[in-house]
Amino acid sequence: MNTTRTIIEETFRSPCWLHWQATTTPAGHVLVTADGLRLLLSRAQRTGYANTQIDDYARLPRHRFPWKPPVRLTVRARASSMLAGTAGFGFWNDPFAPGRRGLALPAAIWFFYASRPSDMPLAQNVPGHGWKAACIDATQPAALAWAPLALPVLLLNQWQPLYQRIWPHVQRALRISEAMLPPLDTQWHEYTLEWWPNGARFSVDGRIMLESDRAPRGPLGFIAWVDNQWAVVTPRGRFGWGLLEVAGLQALDLASVRIERLE
């Protein structure tokens, strides 16, 4: 019989919480409200990256990131009516960090949102934008074995029949698994992620949205964020990145975050 042990139970009822470090750019703000924590962007411009986040790994090297399976993450969250950029919460390896950690191949297991013009259709038959449950781990040997074949794969993927045959093998090697979720909106919803050594289960308001036998191995760090960036990364070789203007305010609200060790 499985048992659980709560490691973190955070409701943000005070401006001094113990588990997270907040990071903001000039257009970003972290506010404690009557409902919890608000991660806010205000009047972000295309000329500058705007981000508001909380995390638990800012001062750590990657090998000391705090989370490995088996764990359960439960977040009660909502968003403003429209988000321009990306947002979400879950666990990742912060692969694009400057400074002492340097760059790395991505590993993540999280609830992830990307607005248009983002286009990252990494899982077959799943759109490249929107609100998703998602896993990826490009750091494992099976994924690295495909690296010398990256250019031929991109070229062969231009033909739909070859893409349909080749990409499932790449997707499995990179431990990519995704499913679309009901829209991230102004209503409170409870998001649950169960991360096991041999897979993962994502639920929204108690309804299972994705079960996968692919999940990163960790260690990973927790993050919740909202920003103004877009990205294009497709199996057919389209790549791009940029920033979006936020005309007014946009926010991700967190009422609570609970992390439990599954034993």
C-alpha positions as CSV (number, residue, x, y, z in Angstrom):
1,M,0.0,0.0,0.0
2,N,1.4,3.4,-1.0
3,T,1.7,6.1,1.7
4,T,2.5,9.8,1.4
5,R,4.5,12.3,3.4
6,T,3.8,16.0,2.9
7,I,7.1,17.9,2.4
8,I,5.6,21.3,1.5
9,E,2.2,22.8,2.2
10,E,2.1,26.4,1.1
11,T,-0.9,28.7,1.1
12,F,1.0,32.1,0.8
13,R,-0.9,33.7,3.7
14,S,2.1,35.7,4.6
15,P,4.6,37.8,2.6
16,C,7.3,35.6,4.1
17,W,7.1,32.0,2.7
18,L,9.9,29.6,3.4
19,H,10.3,27.4,0.3
20,W,10.5,29.7,-2.7
21,Q,12.7,32.4,-4.1
22,A,10.9,35.1,-6.2
23,T,12.6,36.4,-9.3
24,T,11.2,39.3,-11.3
25,T,12.2,41.6,-14.2
26,P,11.3,45.3,-14.2
27,A,7.8,44.5,-15.7
28,G,7.2,41.7,-13.2
29,H,5.7,41.7,-9.7
30,V,4.9,39.1,-7.0
31,L,1.9,40.0,-4.9
32,V,0.4,38.4,-1.8
33,T,-3.4,38.7,-2.1
34,A,-6.4,37.4,-0.1
35,D,-6.5,34.4,-2.4
36,G,-2.8,33.5,-2.3
37,L,0.1,34.5,-4.5
38,R,-0.1,36.5,-7.8
39,L,2.6,36.3,-10.4
40,L,2.0,39.4,-12.4
41,L,3.3,41.1,-15.6
42,S,2.5,44.7,-16.3
43,R,3.0,46.5,-19.6
44,A,5.7,44.2,-20.9
45,Q,7.3,45.3,-24.2
46,R,8.7,43.3,-27.2
47,T,12.0,45.0,-26.6
48,G,12.6,43.3,-23.2
49,Y,12.1,39.9,-21.6
50,A,9.5,40.1,-18.8
51,N,9.2,37.3,-16.3
52,T,7.9,36.7,-12.8
53,Q,8.6,33.4,-11.1
54,I,9.1,31.5,-7.9
55,D,11.4,28.5,-7.6
56,D,13.4,26.4,-5.2
57,Y,16.7,26.0,-7.0
58,A,18.1,29.4,-7.8
59,R,21.3,29.0,-5.8
60,L,21.8,25.3,-6.4
61,P,23.9,23.4,-9.0
62,R,21.8,21.1,-11.1
63,H,22.9,17.9,-9.4
64,R,21.5,19.3,-6.1
65,F,18.1,20.2,-7.4
66,P,15.6,19.0,-4.8
67,W,13.1,16.7,-6.5
68,K,13.2,13.2,-7.8
69,P,10.3,10.6,-8.1
70,P,8.2,9.4,-6.5
71,V,6.4,12.7,-5.6
72,R,3.0,14.3,-6.0
73,L,2.5,18.0,-6.8
74,T,-0.9,19.6,-6.2
75,V,-1.4,23.2,-7.3
76,R,-4.6,25.2,-7.0
77,A,-4.3,27.9,-9.7
78,R,-6.1,30.2,-12.1
79,A,-5.0,32.9,-14.7
80,S,-6.1,36.2,-16.1
81,S,-8.4,36.1,-19.1
82,M,-5.6,36.2,-21.6
83,L,-2.0,35.3,-21.4
84,A,0.6,36.4,-24.0
85,G,3.8,34.3,-23.7
86,T,4.3,31.2,-21.6
87,A,3.3,30.2,-18.1
88,G,3.0,27.2,-15.9
89,F,4.2,25.2,-12.9
90,G,6.0,21.9,-12.2
91,F,9.5,20.6,-12.2
92,W,12.4,21.2,-14.7
93,N,16.2,21.4,-14.9
94,D,16.5,25.1,-15.8
95,P,18.4,24.2,-19.0
96,F,18.9,27.7,-20.4
97,A,20.4,29.3,-17.3
98,P,23.3,31.7,-17.7
99,G,26.1,31.9,-15.3
100,R,27.5,29.1,-13.2
101,R,25.2,26.3,-14.3
102,G,25.5,26.9,-18.1
103,L,23.3,25.4,-20.8
104,A,21.9,21.9,-20.7
105,L,19.5,19.7,-22.6
106,P,16.0,20.1,-21.3
107,A,14.2,17.9,-18.8
108,A,10.8,18.8,-17.5
109,I,7.5,17.4,-16.1
110,W,4.9,20.1,-15.7
111,F,1.7,21.9,-16.6
112,F,2.8,24.2,-19.5
113,Y,1.1,27.0,-21.4
114,A,2.3,28.8,-24.6
115,S,0.3,31.3,-26.5
116,R,0.5,31.9,-30.3
117,P,2.8,32.5,-32.2
118,S,4.6,29.7,-30.2
119,D,4.6,26.4,-32.1
120,M,6.3,23.4,-30.3
121,P,4.5,20.3,-31.5
122,L,6.9,17.8,-29.9
123,A,4.3,15.1,-29.4
124,Q,2.6,13.7,-32.5
125,N,-1.1,14.8,-32.8
126,V,-0.8,17.4,-30.0
127,P,-0.9,21.1,-31.0
128,G,2.3,23.2,-30.6
129,H,0.6,25.8,-28.4
130,G,-2.0,26.0,-25.6
131,W,-2.3,24.6,-22.1
132,K,-0.8,21.1,-21.7
133,A,0.4,18.4,-19.4
134,A,3.9,17.6,-20.6
135,C,7.0,15.5,-20.0
136,I,10.4,15.6,-21.8
137,D,13.9,14.4,-20.9
138,A,16.6,14.9,-23.5
139,T,19.4,14.2,-21.1
140,Q,19.3,10.4,-21.1
141,P,21.6,8.1,-23.3
142,A,18.7,7.0,-25.5
143,A,18.0,10.7,-26.4
144,L,21.7,11.5,-26.9
145,A,22.0,8.6,-29.3
146,W,19.8,10.5,-31.8
147,A,22.0,13.7,-31.7
148,P,24.3,12.7,-34.7
149,L,21.1,12.0,-36.7
150,A,19.4,15.3,-36.0
151,L,19.9,16.8,-39.4
152,P,18.8,13.7,-41.4
153,V,15.8,13.4,-39.2
154,L,14.7,17.0,-39.8
155,L,15.1,16.5,-43.5
156,L,13.2,13.2,-43.6
157,N,10.4,14.7,-41.5
158,Q,9.6,17.0,-44.4
159,W,7.7,14.1,-45.9
160,Q,4.6,13.3,-43.9
161,P,4.8,9.5,-44.3
162,L,8.4,9.5,-43.1
163,Y,7.6,11.8,-40.2
164,Q,4.8,9.5,-39.1
165,R,7.2,6.6,-39.0
166,I,10.4,8.3,-37.6
167,W,9.1,10.7,-35.0
168,P,7.5,8.3,-32.6
169,H,10.9,6.7,-32.1
170,V,12.5,10.1,-31.4
171,Q,9.6,11.1,-29.2
172,R,10.1,7.9,-27.1
173,A,13.8,8.4,-26.8
174,L,13.4,12.0,-25.6
175,R,10.6,10.8,-23.2
176,I,8.2,13.3,-24.7
177,S,4.6,12.9,-23.7
178,E,1.9,15.5,-23.9
179,A,-1.9,16.1,-23.7
180,M,-4.1,19.1,-24.1
181,L,-5.9,20.4,-21.0
182,P,-9.1,22.4,-20.5
183,P,-8.2,26.1,-21.0
184,L,-6.3,27.9,-18.3
185,D,-8.9,30.5,-17.3
186,T,-10.2,32.7,-14.5
187,Q,-11.7,29.9,-12.5
188,W,-9.8,28.0,-9.8
189,H,-8.8,24.5,-10.7
190,E,-6.8,21.9,-8.9
191,Y,-3.8,20.5,-10.9
192,T,-2.2,17.2,-9.7
193,L,1.0,15.6,-11.0
194,E,2.1,12.2,-9.8
195,W,5.7,11.6,-10.8
196,W,7.0,8.0,-10.6
197,P,10.3,6.5,-11.6
198,N,8.5,4.6,-14.4
199,G,6.0,7.2,-15.5
200,A,3.6,10.0,-14.6
201,R,-0.1,10.9,-14.2
202,F,-1.6,14.3,-14.6
203,S,-5.1,15.3,-13.4
204,V,-7.3,18.4,-13.4
205,D,-10.0,18.6,-10.7
206,G,-9.6,14.9,-10.1
207,R,-10.0,13.9,-13.8
208,I,-7.0,12.1,-15.3
209,M,-5.8,14.0,-18.4
210,L,-2.6,12.1,-19.2
211,E,-0.9,8.9,-18.1
212,S,2.5,8.2,-19.5
213,D,5.3,5.6,-19.1
214,R,7.8,8.4,-19.9
215,A,9.1,10.8,-17.3
216,P,12.4,12.5,-16.5
217,R,14.6,10.9,-13.9
218,G,15.6,14.1,-12.1
219,P,16.8,15.8,-10.0
220,L,14.7,18.7,-11.0
221,G,13.6,22.0,-9.4
222,F,10.1,23.4,-8.8
223,I,9.1,26.5,-10.8
224,A,5.9,28.5,-11.3
225,W,6.1,31.5,-13.7
226,V,4.5,33.8,-16.3
227,D,6.5,35.5,-19.0
228,N,6.2,37.2,-22.4
229,Q,8.3,35.0,-24.7
230,W,7.3,32.8,-27.6
231,A,9.2,30.0,-29.3
232,V,9.0,27.8,-32.4
233,V,10.6,24.3,-32.3
234,T,9.2,21.8,-34.7
235,P,10.3,18.3,-35.8
236,R,10.5,19.6,-39.3
237,G,13.2,22.1,-38.6
238,R,11.3,25.4,-38.0
239,F,12.9,27.4,-35.2
240,G,12.2,30.8,-33.8
241,W,12.1,32.9,-30.6
242,G,10.8,36.3,-29.7
243,L,8.9,38.5,-27.2
244,L,5.4,39.7,-27.0
245,E,3.8,42.9,-25.9
246,V,1.5,42.7,-22.8
247,A,-1.0,45.6,-23.1
248,G,-2.0,46.0,-19.5
249,L,-1.8,43.2,-16.9
250,Q,-1.6,39.4,-17.0
251,A,-1.2,37.1,-14.1
252,L,-1.0,33.5,-12.8
253,D,-2.6,33.1,-9.4
254,L,-1.6,30.3,-7.0
255,A,-3.9,29.6,-4.0
256,S,-1.8,26.7,-2.7
257,V,1.1,24.4,-3.6
258,R,1.6,21.0,-2.0
259,I,4.4,18.6,-2.6
260,E,4.2,15.1,-1.1
261,R,6.7,12.3,-1.1
262,L,5.1,9.0,-2.3
263,E,6.5,6.1,-0.3
